[in-house]
Amino acid sequence: MRLFAALELSAEARAGISEAFARLRSLAPKARWVSAESMHLTLHFFGEIPDDLVDRFSPVFDDPSLQVPAMPVRFGPAGFFPGSGTPKVLWMGIAAGVEPMRAFWSQLTGKLEALRTGTGPLQTWTPDARGFSPHITVARAGTVPLSRQWAVEVKPPAEEFTVRRCVLFQSLLGAGGARYVPQKTIQFRGDDK
């Protein structure tokens, strides 16, 4: 199964992003827009992992040292990947809460290293050499190109939200877009919602 680890966004945060991009969505309906329920903050993409090896993620996702404090976060400006040339991905940035996210990413990455040895499920996985750049993918170029002007037009939602957990998701690809199914969870401390 296709697996990735992500910080889960609250329903309010996802609704805020959807509202911020609503006008652009109507201007470019042929772009591949991410549905609100599918928005998340990717930490690591693992690719295809044999079904019988998924339980081997348990020592990482059950590790109490990864139950860090819940993270207060505020959105930042929108942007694109790549940074130059034709934009392929439109995203919402993070303005506040970046340092705790990076610290968690680093700690999680260290724990995942143990799954790369022997018969671990991540023998072919390597962490992204670019490191961690917190963002939420909102759209990908479809049959029409994305406009760099869009990032300037988007006003980030002002409300602060809390990241309460990290989830190991299975990505199910389909005609209507990907659907994400939680497999394992790390619940953060200090926020039981």
Number of C-alpha atoms within 10 A of each C-alpha: 16 16 22 21 23 20 22 22 23 18 12 14 23 19 15 18 21 20 17 18 21 12 13 17 17 10 9 18 12 15 22 17 20 17 14 18 14 16 23 22 21 22 27 21 17 18 15 16 18 11 10 9 13 17 12 14 19 12 13 21 23 14 12 13 11 19 18 17 16 18 22 15 20 19 23 16 17 23 22 23 14 11 11 8 8 14 17 17 21 25 19 26 21 19 14 15 18 19 11 16 22 16 13 19 22 15 13 20 16 13 18 22 16 16 18 15 12 9 10 16 23 21 14 12 17 14 15 10 6 6 12 17 14 21 22 23 22 24 21 21 18 15 11 12 15 22 16 16 9 15 19 11 14 19 16 21 18 10 11 13 17 18 21 24 22 26 22 26 22 22 18 13 11 8 5 6 14 14 14 18 14 14 17 19 19 19 22 18 15 12 13 8 8
